[in-house]
Amino acid sequence: MDIFLVSGNVDAPGGSARRARELAGMFAARGHRVRLIGIAPVPQGERRVARGADVPYEVGILYGGLPPVAPAAPRNPLALVARGRRWAHERGMRAKAGELSAAFRGVREGVVVVLEGWALEWVALADTAGMPVVLVSHEAFAVTRSAARFGRLRWLCRTGVDRVLAPTRQDADWWALNWLTNVGVMPAPVRSGEVAAADRRGKCVVSLGRLDHDKGTDILLDAWALVAPRCPGWRLRVFGEAGGGALGRAREEALRKQCAELGIADSVEWAGYVQESARALREGAFFVLPSRQEGFPLAPLEAMGAGLPCVAFDVSPGVREIVTDGVDGLLVRQGNLDELARKMETLMVDEELRERLGEAARGVVQRYAPEVVGERWEALFALLRR
């Protein structure tokens, strides 16, 4: 079968682009013809994935740079100049959607899988030639619902999408309560078998993620400032970067300044971007997810696949599905800094607990193995072809 995966971009180091590449590889390994299409490239300074790499699927990008921002709709019907700008923007979008239509044309048996609501705008304008369209949401529904364009996304899902896939059953139920009847559940695949088991005895706490506000690195530093003096010899290793450009540099500088002001610079390592998570996890004793918001995060699953228990803020159904408090990790009430520090310290001083939770964590990831998730996709494709 022909599978077209459409994402905002395909060469970013994380986020939807990484999930798109994982899905493309999984589908190709199952014998499907796969084409991965990005709407726009990431800026050159932020690109961490080589285009044209030796992958078993085709890759294409619609725009050479960021698409033009849509002009605001004029309130005055006589504002001809503003209306003209709006029409010109829509013509440009339709022209790019025509490139999608050309790619879809002539396919006898295929499906279009859209991995971002933003990318759905172009797919909705394209001729999908009778192919089913599936939208995969990786966000917690509460985050999607709070966005300004939620009404528009819901309308597109009701009129141009055959199935909306949420990351968890609770998120799917919330979609259904907002007048969608075409909702299902589909987690992301995780290749845990490629990650070597961590030792868990080293005095190193690991965090991995983009250094931005939502990922909560600043909260982690505050918690570490409470814990580090009571646990000498331990180190916090932070993997990730804030992205290129002046804004990214300012974010990283602010975090390093915070680290210095808290007096913890000697026990915090800024490890930067890591291509393979195995290197980031190998020497860890446990993993911390201090995010302010998450959908269905991959980083803690990869850590758990390596046998690291996870300490995480309970910010979404996706986090609760991955981490069971006291069984394979520890959950913390959202935003509770003191509780985060206490639970980190608990794992730092109790090696037996780390071992027990870490061994249980390895079993969790089997639910999201590519062969398991792949079978769920095949069942969905069979249903959509009926």
C-alpha positions in Angstrom: 0.0 0.0 0.0 1.1 3.6 -0.6 1.4 5.6 2.6 1.9 9.4 2.5 3.1 10.9 5.8 2.6 14.6 6.0 4.3 16.6 8.8 5.2 20.2 9.5 8.8 19.4 8.9 10.8 16.2 8.5 14.4 17.2 9.4 14.0 18.5 13.0 15.8 16.6 15.7 12.6 15.9 17.8 8.9 16.5 18.0 6.6 15.5 15.2 9.4 15.3 12.7 11.1 12.6 14.7 7.8 10.7 15.1 7.2 11.0 11.4 10.6 9.4 10.6 10.0 6.6 13.1 6.6 5.9 11.5 8.0 6.1 8.0 10.7 3.6 8.9 8.2 1.3 10.6 5.8 1.3 7.6 8.6 0.7 5.1 9.8 -2.2 7.2 6.4 -3.7 6.9 6.6 -3.6 3.1 4.6 -0.5 2.3 5.7 2.2 -0.2 6.2 5.3 2.0 6.7 8.9 1.1 7.4 11.4 3.9 6.4 15.0 3.0 7.3 18.1 5.1 5.5 21.4 4.6 8.6 23.4 5.4 12.3 22.8 6.4 13.6 23.7 9.8 16.2 26.6 9.8 19.7 25.5 8.7 21.2 26.0 12.1 18.6 23.8 13.8 18.8 20.9 11.3 20.2 17.8 12.8 18.9 15.2 10.4 20.6 14.9 7.0 18.2 15.1 4.1 18.6 12.4 1.5 20.0 10.0 4.1 19.9 6.3 3.3 16.4 5.6 4.4 13.8 3.1 2.9 11.3 5.8 2.0 11.1 8.9 -0.2 11.4 12.4 1.4 10.0 15.7 0.0 9.4 19.2 1.2 6.8 21.6 -0.2 8.4 25.0 0.7 12.0 26.1 0.4 11.6 28.2 3.6 8.9 29.0 6.1 5.4 29.5 4.4 4.1 33.1 4.4 2.0 33.9 7.5 -1.7 34.3 6.6 -2.9 37.9 6.6 -5.6 38.7 9.1 -9.1 38.4 7.6 -10.4 42.0 7.0 -13.5 43.0 8.9 -14.4 45.6 6.4 -15.7 44.0 3.2 -14.6 47.1 1.3 -11.0 46.7 2.4 -9.9 45.6 -1.1 -6.1 45.7 -0.5 -6.4 43.5 2.6 -8.8 41.2 0.8 -6.3 41.0 -2.1 -3.5 40.0 0.2 -5.7 37.3 1.7 -6.7 35.9 -1.7 -3.0 35.9 -2.8 -2.0 33.9 0.3 -4.8 31.4 -0.3 -3.8 31.0 -4.0 -0.2 30.3 -2.8 -1.5 27.6 -0.4 -3.6 26.0 -3.1 -0.7 25.9 -5.5 1.4 24.0 -2.9 -1.6 21.8 -2.1 -1.6 21.0 -5.9 1.8 19.5 -5.5 0.4 17.2 -2.9 -2.5 16.3 -5.3 0.1 15.5 -8.0 1.8 13.1 -5.6 -1.4 11.5 -4.6 -2.7 11.1 -8.2 -2.9 7.7 -9.6 -2.6 5.8 -6.4 -4.9 2.8 -6.3 -4.6 1.8 -2.7 -3.2 4.3 -0.3 -3.7 6.4 2.9 -2.7 9.9 3.9 -1.4 10.2 7.5 -1.1 13.8 8.8 1.0 14.3 11.9 0.2 17.9 12.7 -2.9 20.0 12.7 -1.0 22.7 10.9 -0.1 20.4 8.0 -3.7 19.4 7.7 -4.5 22.8 6.2 -2.6 21.8 3.0 -3.9 18.3 2.9 -7.5 19.7 3.2 -6.9 21.7 0.0 -5.4 18.7 -1.9 -7.2 16.1 -3.9 -6.8 12.9 -1.9 -8.3 10.9 -4.7 -10.5 8.8 -2.5 -7.8 7.8 -0.1 -8.7 7.9 3.6 -7.1 10.7 5.6 -5.9 10.1 9.2 -4.8 12.8 11.6 -2.5 11.7 14.4 -2.4 13.9 17.5 0.6 13.7 19.8 -0.6 16.5 22.1 -2.7 16.2 25.3 -6.2 17.2 24.4 -6.2 19.9 27.0 -3.3 21.6 25.1 -5.0 21.3 21.7 -8.3 22.6 23.2 -6.6 25.7 24.6 -5.1 26.7 21.2 -6.7 29.7 19.4 -7.3 27.6 16.2 -9.0 24.7 17.9 -12.3 25.5 16.3 -10.8 25.5 12.9 -9.0 22.2 13.6 -12.2 20.5 14.9 -14.0 21.6 11.7 -11.3 20.2 9.5 -11.4 16.9 11.5 -15.2 16.7 11.0 -15.2 17.5 7.3 -12.0 16.1 5.8 -10.6 13.5 8.1 -11.7 9.8 8.3 -10.0 9.1 11.6 -8.5 11.2 14.4 -6.0 9.3 16.5 -5.3 10.4 20.0 -2.3 9.3 22.1 -4.4 7.8 24.9 -8.0 6.7 25.6 -8.7 9.6 27.9 -7.6 12.1 25.2 -9.8 10.3 22.7 -12.8 10.5 25.1 -12.3 14.3 25.4 -12.2 14.6 21.6 -15.5 12.6 21.4 -17.0 15.0 24.0 -16.2 17.8 21.6 -18.4 16.4 18.9 -16.1 14.1 17.0 -17.3 10.6 16.3 -14.3 9.4 14.2 -11.8 9.1 17.1 -9.4 6.3 17.9 -6.3 5.7 19.9 -2.7 5.1 18.6 0.5 5.5 20.6 3.9 6.1 19.0 6.3 3.2 18.4 9.4 3.1 20.5 12.5 1.0 19.5 13.7 0.1 23.0 15.7 -2.9 21.9 18.4 -0.6 20.5 19.2 1.0 23.9 21.6 -0.8 26.0 20.6 -1.4 29.6 21.8 1.3 32.0 23.9 0.5 35.1 21.7 2.6 37.5 24.5 2.6 40.0 26.3 5.7 38.8 25.6 8.9 40.6 24.1 10.7 37.6 20.6 12.0 37.0 19.6 12.4 33.4 17.2 14.8 31.6 16.7 14.9 27.9 14.7 17.4 25.9 14.5 20.7 24.2 15.6 23.6 26.4 12.4 25.6 26.3 9.7 26.8 28.7 7.4 23.8 28.2 10.1 21.3 29.0 10.6 22.8 32.4 14.4 22.7 32.6 14.3 25.8 34.9 12.1 23.9 37.3 14.6 21.0 37.3 17.4 23.4 38.2 15.4 24.8 41.1 14.7 21.2 42.4 18.4 20.2 41.9 19.5 23.2 44.0 17.4 21.7 46.9 18.7 18.2 46.4 22.4 18.5 45.5 23.7 19.8 48.8 22.1 16.8 50.6 23.5 14.2 48.1 27.2 15.0 47.5 28.9 13.4 44.5 25.8 13.3 42.4 25.6 15.1 39.0 22.7 16.3 36.9 23.3 15.8 33.2 21.1 17.8 30.9 20.9 16.8 27.2 19.3 19.1 24.7 19.5 22.5 23.2 17.2 25.5 22.7 17.5 25.8 18.9 19.4 28.2 16.7 19.1 31.9 16.4 19.2 34.7 19.0 16.1 33.3 20.9 17.7 29.9 21.4 21.0 31.4 22.6 19.1 33.7 25.0 17.3 30.7 26.5 20.4 28.7 27.0 22.2 31.7 28.5 19.3 32.3 30.9 19.5 28.7 32.1 23.2 28.8 32.6 22.9 32.1 34.5 20.1 30.5 36.7 22.4 27.5 37.4 25.3 29.8 38.5 23.0 31.9 40.7 21.7 28.8 42.4 25.3 27.7 43.2 24.9 24.4 41.4 27.1 25.0 38.4 29.7 22.5 39.6 27.2 19.6 39.7 25.3 20.3 36.5 26.6 19.2 33.1 25.2 20.8 29.9 25.6 17.9 27.5 24.0 19.5 24.4 22.3 17.8 21.5 22.7 14.0 21.3 21.9 12.1 18.1 21.4 8.7 19.8 19.5 8.5 23.1 21.5 5.4 24.1 24.6 7.6 24.8 22.5 9.9 27.0 21.0 7.1 29.0 23.8 4.6 29.4 25.4 6.2 32.5 22.2 7.4 34.2 20.8 6.2 37.5 17.3 7.5 36.7 15.5 9.9 34.4 13.6 13.2 35.2 10.8 14.7 33.1 10.1 18.1 34.5 7.8 19.3 31.7 5.0 21.8 32.2 3.0 20.1 29.5 3.4 16.9 27.4 1.3 14.8 25.1 2.8 11.3 24.7 6.5 11.9 25.4 9.1 9.5 23.8 12.1 10.4 26.0 10.9 8.8 29.2 9.8 5.7 27.3 13.3 5.4 25.8 14.8 5.9 29.3 12.5 3.2 30.7 13.5 0.9 27.8 17.0 1.2 29.1 15.9 0.3 32.6 15.8 3.8 34.1 13.0 4.7 36.4 11.4 8.0 35.6 10.4 10.9 37.9 7.8 13.0 36.1 5.3 15.7 36.6 1.8 14.3 36.2 0.9 16.7 33.4 -1.1 14.6 31.0 -2.9 11.3 30.4 0.1 10.3 28.2 2.5 10.7 31.2 0.2 8.7 33.4 -0.1 5.9 30.8 3.7 5.6 30.6 4.6 6.0 34.3 2.7 4.1 37.1 3.6 5.8 40.4 5.5 3.5 42.7 5.6 0.6 40.1 8.0 1.7 37.4 8.6 5.3 38.3 7.4 8.2 40.5 4.8 10.8 39.6 4.8 14.3 41.0 1.9 16.7 41.3 2.1 19.2 38.5 4.3 22.2 39.4 5.1 21.0 42.9 8.8 21.8 43.2 9.3 20.5 46.8 7.7 17.1 45.9 9.9 16.9 42.8 13.0 17.4 44.9 11.9 14.9 47.5 11.2 12.1 45.0 14.5 12.7 43.2 16.3 12.4 46.5 14.3 9.3 47.3 15.8 7.6 44.2 19.2 9.0 44.8 19.5 7.5 48.3 17.6 4.2 47.8 19.5 2.0 45.3 17.2 -0.9 45.9 14.2 1.1 44.9 16.0 2.3 41.8 16.7 -1.3 40.9 13.1 -2.5 41.4 11.5 0.4 39.5 14.0 0.2 36.7 13.4 -3.5 36.1 9.7 -2.9 36.0 10.2 0.0 33.6 11.9 -2.2 31.0 8.7 -4.2 30.6 6.5 -1.1 30.0 8.1 -0.3 26.7 7.1 -3.6 25.1 3.6 -2.3 24.7 4.9 0.3 22.3 7.3 -1.9 20.3 7.2 -1.2 16.5 5.8 -4.7 15.8 3.0 -4.2 18.3 2.1 -0.7 17.2 2.5 -1.7 13.5 -0.2 -4.4 13.9 -2.6 -1.8 15.3 -2.0 0.4 12.3 -2.6 -2.6 9.9 -5.9 -3.3 11.6 -6.8 0.4 11.2 -5.9 0.3 7.5 -8.0 -2.8 7.0 -11.0 -1.0 8.7 -10.6 2.1 6.6 -10.5 0.1 3.3 -13.9 -1.5 4.0 
